[in-house]
Structures are given as structure tokens and as C-alpha cells.
Amino acid sequence: MKKAFLLISIIAFIFGCQDQKQASEKIPAPKPRRVFIIGIDESGSYKLREQAKKLIARVINELEPGDILYLRRINDSSYLDSSTLFRLELPALQRPKTNNPFDRKANRTRKFHTIHVNSLKKEAIQRLADIKFKVAKHTDIYGFLAASNDRFNLAPQDYQKILIIASDLKDNVRHKVNLDLSGAYVAVVGFQNSKNPQESRTLKNHWIKKLMQSGAAKVIFLSIEEKFTTQHFMG
């Protein structure tokens, strides 16, 4: 009888340890939080706004809890608050106090939080779809970068900074401004510029140099049909 009881106790201990291990493995480690700032060029020279909206919708759909996103116009006065389209901040999911995957209260909380986050993303995507662009006479890229700089400075220091620019980058306002984009990852999407390949390459290299001198960690250019992902920065 004692041997049978001892055997049952050992088996229960082994399965208990396995359940605890599996429970801890099922709860993913928290991902680094990110702040995205996205600008859409609405000057007359840029024709890819609607395609850019589709790309941005995918970015919004892939946001994680805790992420922050600013969407702004790039026009003739890009620094002004009137250039803000909207700001989205997804509530962070608090790590549960228990590692038990069968904890009903923790599962209900996680499920409710997921539904709430998805609802906020869906609402933001609809707001994006409803945006009507004006045609600006000039393009103020430096004003947009300065506004982005200000908002990056408001984010917690441990947030990853990601700047997405849908533009031909033909700045013709020429504001002189000091920028600090330290550690920011920059993606220029839909870089519609010139039929002349050399002119496009020259302007592209000009902006890569400017952004890197401002402290950017990496600068990439993507065609409008590319699916943007932060993995582009990892290569």
C-alpha cells in the first residue's frame, strides 16, 4: 500500500512539474513596445496616397498591445498640430500573476483585452479609410521630421522608434531645423520621384545621408507594393 502511494505521489509530482513548465511556455515574453510616426505626402506632386493608405492599414493591423501610432499629413505646414490626422495608443497587456493556462479569470481578462485592442485597431483603420486629402502647394519634409522628433521625445526611453514616410521627399519649403532621431528606424515607402533614375538615386542618397546624420539607426526605401514589416530593419 505504501509503495503504491509513493508511486502515485512521484507520478503526480512529475506531471505537476510538466504542467508548470508548459504553462510558463504558453505565456509569451512581453515584446518591446514601439512608437510609430507615419506621414503621408499630400502635395500635388505625390500620387500614391491611396496605395499608402492600404500599406498603413496593414501596419495598424499588426500593432501590438502597448504600441503608439501617430498619423500626420505632410503638406506646406507639416510642423503644425493641424497636420495631425490621429493618434492611436493600444493599452498594454499586464502580465498575469499566475502561470496557470487554465486560470479562468486570467483567460477572461486576456480575451477581453484582445477584443478591446482589435476594436481600437479596426476603428483606426476605418478612420484612415475615411481620410480625404487636400492638395498642398508645397512639401514641408523638415517640418514633418521636426514634429516627429518632438513626439519621439515624448515616448518612454525604452520604446523602439519607427518613422514611416510616404512621400517623394521633394522638400521645397526648406526650413532649417536641428534634428535628433537617435536610434530611430526610418522607412520611406512609395518613393515616387522622377522618371530619371539618376535623379531619384541622387535624392535618395541625399536623404539617407541627412537622416543618418540626425542619428537614425537605419534608413530603408521600399516600393509601394512591399508589405512593410519591422523585420526589414533587422537585415
BELVENNOR-V139914 format. One record per pair of residues at least 6 apart in sequence whose ideal C-beta (glycine too) atoms are under 7 Angstrom apart, sorted by the first residue. I is the first residue (numbers start at 1). J is the second residue. D is the distance in whole Angstrom. If there is no record, write none. Layout:
# BELVENNOR-V139914
I	J	D
I	J	D
This chain:
# BELVENNOR-V139914
20	99	7
23	99	4
23	100	6
23	101	5
24	99	5
26	101	5
27	96	7
27	99	6
30	95	7
31	64	6
32	160	5
33	66	4
33	67	6
33	92	7
33	159	5
34	67	5
34	159	6
34	160	4
34	162	6
35	68	4
35	152	7
35	155	4
35	159	5
35	161	6
36	59	7
36	67	7
36	69	4
36	162	5
36	164	7
37	70	5
37	148	4
37	151	6
37	163	5
38	56	6
38	69	7
38	70	7
38	71	5
38	164	4
39	72	5
39	74	4
39	144	5
39	165	5
39	166	7
39	167	7
40	49	6
40	52	5
40	73	6
40	74	6
40	166	5
41	74	4
41	139	6
41	166	6
41	167	4
41	168	6
42	49	7
42	73	5
42	74	7
42	75	5
42	133	4
42	134	6
42	135	7
42	136	5
43	75	7
43	136	5
43	138	7
43	139	4
44	135	5
44	137	7
45	168	6
45	170	6
46	167	6
46	168	5
46	192	6
47	192	6
48	166	7
48	190	4
48	192	5
48	224	5
49	133	5
51	190	6
51	224	5
52	166	4
52	189	7
52	190	5
52	224	7
53	128	6
53	129	7
55	189	6
55	224	7
55	228	6
56	128	6
57	125	5
57	128	6
58	227	6
58	228	7
59	164	7
59	228	6
60	69	7
60	121	6
60	124	5
60	125	5
60	128	7
61	121	6
61	125	7
63	69	6
63	90	6
63	121	6
65	90	5
65	91	6
65	92	5
65	93	4
65	117	6
66	90	6
66	92	4
67	90	5
68	89	5
68	155	7
69	88	5
70	87	5
70	151	6
71	85	4
71	86	5
71	128	7
72	83	5
72	84	6
72	85	6
72	144	6
72	147	6
73	83	4
73	85	6
74	139	7
74	140	7
74	141	7
74	144	5
74	167	6
75	83	6
75	136	4
75	140	7
76	136	5
76	137	6
76	138	4
76	140	6
76	173	6
77	83	7
77	140	6
77	143	7
78	140	4
78	143	4
78	144	4
78	147	6
79	143	4
79	146	5
79	147	5
83	147	7
85	131	6
86	124	7
86	127	6
88	120	7
88	124	5
90	117	5
90	120	6
91	116	7
91	117	7
93	113	5
96	106	4
98	106	6
138	172	5
138	173	5
139	170	5
139	171	6
139	172	6
139	173	7
140	171	7
140	173	4
140	175	7
141	167	7
141	169	6
141	171	4
142	171	6
142	173	7
142	175	4
142	177	5
143	173	7
143	175	6
145	179	6
146	177	5
146	179	7
148	163	6
149	179	5
149	180	6
149	181	6
152	161	5
152	184	6
155	161	7
161	183	6
161	184	4
161	185	7
162	185	5
162	230	7
163	184	5
163	186	5
164	187	5
164	189	6
164	228	7
165	188	5
166	189	5
166	190	5
168	191	7
168	192	5
168	193	5
169	188	7
169	191	7
169	203	6
169	207	5
179	214	4
180	214	7
180	215	6
181	211	7
181	214	4
181	215	5
181	216	5
182	215	4
183	215	7
183	217	5
184	216	5
184	217	6
185	217	6
185	218	5
185	233	5
186	211	5
186	216	5
186	219	5
187	220	5
187	222	6
187	228	6
187	232	7
188	221	5
189	222	5
189	224	6
189	228	6
190	224	4
191	204	7
191	221	5
193	199	7
193	200	4
193	203	6
194	200	5
204	221	6
208	219	5
211	219	5
212	219	6
218	233	5
220	232	6
220	233	7
222	228	6
222	232	7
